């Protein structure tokens, strides 16, 4: 049985935010959808864009919430309720300031670490017990964090982030077919080489 039922990627809707660092979760879902040749469709019932993958006879859902980052929890919780997906079968992909650009880590549970999207999901699900895919975007060396996450990465950082997203997308089939531990081992060992 698949250990993953829903992959939710966090970002902000609208063309203004499309290429900003805060949209790293959206970027991952776009890469997965491209590889699997599926398209996102707006789902007003949930307030987000959704797609479905089929893996060994099971469905794995993809969701990009259509609300701003700090209101991501509503669409994610509505989707989980409708499809009866428990938090333990949810993976949330999000940008991570504490990691260098391109570093990607899979994590189980924990707090929100100041990430407003995670905070809202925890509040709506009433649970911290879900997986997180932390996509490194680095920290600003000066200026505000808000301006940084809502800004576009430079050429070098952008290339590192895209490489990290590709590694993460490579590991997702392992997560779906063999479970999170195997995916963690693969993802983390590749990054340490």
N, C-alpha and C positions, 0 to 999 in steps of 0.2 A: 504494500500500500504506500502511496506517495506520502511523504512527510510534509508536503507543502501544498496548500490549497489556494492561497492568495499571495501574490506579490504586489505590494503597493509601493509606488515610487512617489516621492514628495518633490514638490516644486510649486511655482506660482503660475497661474494661467495667464495667457495673453502674450502677444508678440514682444511686448516691452521686456519681458523677463526670460524669453526663450533661451538666450545664450548666457544667462547669468549663473554664477557658481551655485546659487541656492537651488538651481534646477537639476542638480546632478542626479537625483532620483528619477526624474522624468527622462533624463538622457539614457539611464540604464534601461528603463522599460522600452524606450524607442529602439535601442540596440537589440534587445531580446525579440521584440515584435518584428524587426527587420530580418533577423536570422530565421525566425520561425514562419515568416511570410504571413503574418496576421495583421489586421488593421484595428485601430481603436475606433469605437463608436461612442458618441455621447449618450449617456444613460441618465435622463432626468430624474428617474426614481432614486438614484444614488447621488446625483450631483457630481458626476465624474465621467471620464472616458474609460471604457472597459474593452478588454479583448479576452479570448479564451484560447488556451493551448491544450492539446491532448497528449498525454504522456502515459503509455502503457494502460490504456483504457480508462484513465482518470482525467478529469478536467483540472487544469491549473489556471486560475483567473489572474488577469493583470488589471490593475486599477491606477489611474492617475486622477487624484481628487481635483475637482474643478473649483475648489475654494482656495483662497490664499493660504499660505503655509500654516499660519497660526490657527486655521480652521479646518485642517485636514481630517481631524477626528470624526466629524459628522459623516462625511462620505464613506470613510473606512468602516466605521461602526455600522452604518446602514447596510453596506455591502455584506459585512459579516453576518448581520442578523438575517438578511434575506436568504442567503445561501447556507445559513447555519454552519458558519466557519468559526471554529473556536480560535481564540488568540494564539494558542500553541501552534496553529497551522498557518500563521501569518508571518510574512517576511516584509519588513519595511526598509526600503532603500532610501538613504538620505545623505546629504552633504555632511562632512565632518571637519570642523576647524582644527581639531587636535592632531590630525594626520597630515603629513606632507602631501602635496598634489600627487594623485595616482596611487597612494597606499590605500588598500581596501581590506577591511576586516569584517568577518561574520561574527556576530555576538548574540548570545541568548540573554534576554531579560535585562534588568538593571533600570537605572533612572533615566531621565530625559537629558541630563547633562546640559541643561539650558537651551536645548533645541526646541523651539516653539511648536514645530510640527509634531515631534514625539510627545511633547507635553499634552497637546490636545488629543492625540490618539489614546494616550494612557487614561486621560480623564473620561473620554467617551466609552472606552472599552472596560473601564474599571479594572484594568489589569496591566501589569508590566511584563507579563509572561508571553512575549512574542520575540521573534528573531529580528535582528537589525543588520543591515548591510551598510557599513559605514564607509563612505566614499570620501577619501581625503581631498580637501581643497586648499589646505594650508591656512595659516593665520596672517593677517596683515602686519607688516612691520611698523606701520604708522597709520594714522587715520582711524575712522570708526569701523567697527565690525559690520554694522549694517550696510555701509557703503561698499565694503569689501564683498560681502556675500551677494549683494545685488549688483555687483559689477561683473564684467566679463574677464575671464582669465587671460593672461598674456599668452603668446604663442607657445613658449616652453611649458608653462603650467598646463595649458590646454592639451598639449600633446601627452603629457604625463597622465592627466585625468582620463583622456580617451583610452590610453593603454590600460589603466586600471579598470575601466568599465569593460573593456574587452576580456580581461582576465576574469572578472566577476561573471560575465555572461558565459564564459567557457565552463565555469564551475556550477552553474545553475542546473544543468541536466543531472549532474552528480547528486545535487541536493534533492531533486525530484525523484530520482530513481533509487538512491542508496541512503539518503538521509543527510542531516546537517553535519554530523561528525566527519563523514567522508569528504563533504564539500569544504569544510573548514581546513582539513588536512591538506587537500589539494590546493586551495587558494593560498593558504599561509605558507606552504612549502615553496610554491612558485615564487612568491614575493621575497623569500629569503635567499633565493639562489643568486 
